[in-house]
Amino acid sequence: MTRVQTVQTQPAAVSVCGVSLAYGTGVQRRTILAQMSFEVAAGEFLCLVGPSGCGKTTLLRVLAGLARPDAGQVLVDGVAISGPSRDRAIVFQDYSRALLPWRTVAGNVALGLEGAHGGDAARAIEARVAELLQTMSLAHVARHYPRQLSGGMQQRVQIARCLAQAPRLLLMDEPFGALDALTRQSLQDEVARLARAEGKTVVFITHDLEEAIYLGDRVIALAANPGRIEAEVAVEIPRPRHQLETREDARFLALRHQLFGLLAGH
């Protein structure tokens, strides 16, 4: 495995320790993840890239507490994960299935808050929903239903719903893969801004090497069969980043060539 400039200066928010996981039985048993170990610093934006079948989504499910590894463990703030938690929120790629069609935009965002407030719950939820809708530029469609929104707006609703939980760890599974290029770039910038403004720790899965470099503080490249870490690369490009200027930066192009070369053989 290749490791390039991976020194961490902050305490680990997430520690993945020797995680392995396989599905199936007998001759059909297949190892999805093999002895994965890495850390994510508090406030870091970590991107995971790799070919289809390398276990990216499975790894994210383990981090969310939705799947249990056969070996190893994941620690969040030093505590072993035993199941899902409000401290960890997932943004899925398929935004159309992630939203409840019978709820308005405001109602979908409120879903992330219901049950978390006591006492004057309704007023607290309403205020937080209004704040998030304003932040995500959705206030004007608060009473609309998901079917009335564009794909980009639906994904904004899903992100707002996750932020409503006030998670410490935001897990994102190719959230912009189904969007057009301009909408995708707009949401990339919005998520990067929000992550820094709110101090979120983010683990972001993507097939797109340029997206990973543009968003990430660090990129982990995975190899397949079984899923394992092939390389870790630090992205030492200043923020805030710009969709045109950053992508033309010599450092950006060098990282793209490096990651492409690492993954091309897999």
N, C-alpha and C positions, 0 to 999 in steps of 0.2 A: 504494500500500500504506500502511496506517495503522500507525504504531508508537507505542505508549503506554508510557512509563516502562520502558524496556528496558535501562537502564544495568547492566552486569555488573561486579561488584567482584572476581570471582575469575578465575583463568586459565581459558581455554577447554579443556574436556576433549574436546569435539567441535567441529570446524569444517566446516560444509557450504559449499563454495565453488563457486558457479555451476553446480550440478548440473542437468543435463537428461538425459532418457531418453525414448525412443520405442520402440514395438513395431510390428511389421508391416512390410510393404514396399509401395512404389508408392502407389496411391490408398488402400490399406488401412492405410498407416502412420499411427499416432496418437501424438501427443506426450502422455506421461503426466505428466512433470515438466518444468517450464520455468524455467531459471535460478534455482534455489533457493539461497539463501545465508542462513545463520544460524549462531549459535554456542550451545553448551550449556556452562555453567560446571561445574566440578568440584563434585559433590555436589548439583547442581540437579535438581529434579523438573520436567521439561518435558512438558506435555501438548499433543498435536496434535488439533485438531478440524476437521471439514469434511464436506461432503456426500459421498455415495457417488460414487466415480469420480474423486475429487480427487487420488488417488495416495498416500494415507496409508500403506497397506501396502507399496506399491512403495518408498516412501522408507525405510521400516523395513528392507526387504530390502537396500537399498543400504548403510544403516548397518551391517548385519550382515555385509556382504561377500558376500551371496548373489546380488546383482545388480550389474552394472557399468554406471555411467552412460555415456552417449554423449559427454558433455562435463562438465567440472568434476571435482572430486574431494572426498573426505571425509577429513579428518585426525582421528585419535584420538591425543590427547597429542602432537600435532605430526607424527605419522607417517601417511603416506597408506595407506588401506585397500587391500589387494590380494586379500583373501579372508577367509573365516571365521577367528575366533580365539577362544580360550578366555577372552579378556578381555572378550568381548561375548556375552551370553546372551539368548535370546529366549523369552518366555512367550507361547504362542499362545492364541487364543480357544477353539479346539476341543480342550479338555483330554482328551476321550475318545480322540482319535486321537493325541495327543502322548505318551501313556503306553504302555509295553509291557505288553500284557495278561497275558503269561506270567511277568512278574516281580512280586514282592511290592512293597509300598510301599517297604520298605527297599532292595530291589533296584533299583527305579526311581531312587531318590535316589542310590544308589551309582554309577549309570551316569555321572553327571556327574563322578565322581572317578576312575574306572578309567582306567588308563594315565597318570595324572598323578603317581603316587607310585612311588618306587623303594624298594628295601630292605624295610623292614617295612611293606609296602603294606597288607596285609589289616588290620592293627591300626589303622593311621592312618585307613583308609576307614571301618572300623566305628565308630571314635570320632567322626568327623565326621558320619556319618549319624545316629548317636544324638543328637548335639547339634542337628542341624537338625530332626529329628523332634520333639524336645522344644520347640524354638522355634516350630514350626508347629502345635503341639498335635496331633501325629500319632503319638506314641509308642505309644499304645494300639492302633493298627492297623498296626503295623510289619510284621506277617506276613500282612496281608490282601492281596488282589489288587484291582486297580482296579475290577473289576465289582462288588465288595462295598462300594464307597464311594459317598457322595453326590457330586453335581457339585462342591459347594464343597470337599469333601475331596480330590477328584481334582485340582482346581486348586491346592490347597495343596501336593500332591505335586509338581506340575510346577514351582511356584515354588521349593520346596525343592531340587529337582534342579538348577535354574538357579543358585541360590545356592551349591550345592556346588562349582561351578566357581570360586567367588570372583571373579566378573567385576567389572571396574571400571565397565562400562556394561551396564545392564539395559534391554532393549528389550521392550516389552509391547504386544501387538496386540489391543486390546479384550478383555482377559483375563477380564472379569467380565460380558460382554454376555449370556451364556446362563444366568446365575444368577438366582435369585429375589432380591427386593429386600433382605431381611434378610441373606442370605448375602453379597450383593454389598457391603453397607455394612460388614459385619464384615471382609471381605478388604481393602476400601479402607483401613480403619484399620490393619490388620496390615501391609500393604505400605508405607504411609506411615511407620509406626513403624520397620520394618526398614530402609527406605532411609536414614532419618536416623541410626539406631543404627550402621549399618555404613558410612555415608558413601558410598552408592552414587549414581552418576549415572544418572538414569532418563529414558528417552524413552517416553512412554505415549500410545497412540492410543485415542481413544474418540469415539463419536458423541454422547455425553451431555455437554452443556455444564455441567451441575451437577457431574458427576463430575470434569470437567477443572478447574473452579475449586476444588473441594474438595481435590483432590490436588495441584494444581500450584503451583509457585513462579511459573510463567509459562505462558501459553497462546498457542500459535500457531494462528491460524485460517487454513485453506487454502481457496482457491477452485478450481473445477474447469474443465476444458476450455480450456487445459491446467492441470494442478495447479501452483499457485503460492501464494506467501504473500500473504494478504489483510491480515492484521494480527497484531501481537504485543502482548500485554497482560500486564502484571505483576500478580500476585495478592499484594497487600500485606495479607494477613490473617494474624495471628499463629498460630503452632503451639504446642502441639497443637490440632487442630481437633475440633469436636464435631458429630456428625451432625445434631442439631437446632439447637443454638445458632448454629453457623457458617452454616447455610443460611438462618437468619432474620436474619443480620447485614446491615445496610444496604449495606455494601461488597460483600457476596456478591451481593445482589439487583441492585445497580448493574452489576456485572460481567456478570451473566447477561443483563440487558437490552442491554448494550453488544454482547456477542458475538452474541446473537440478532439484533440489528439488522444487524450486519456480515454475517452469513451468510444472512439472510432473502432477500436479493436474488440469491443464488447457488443 
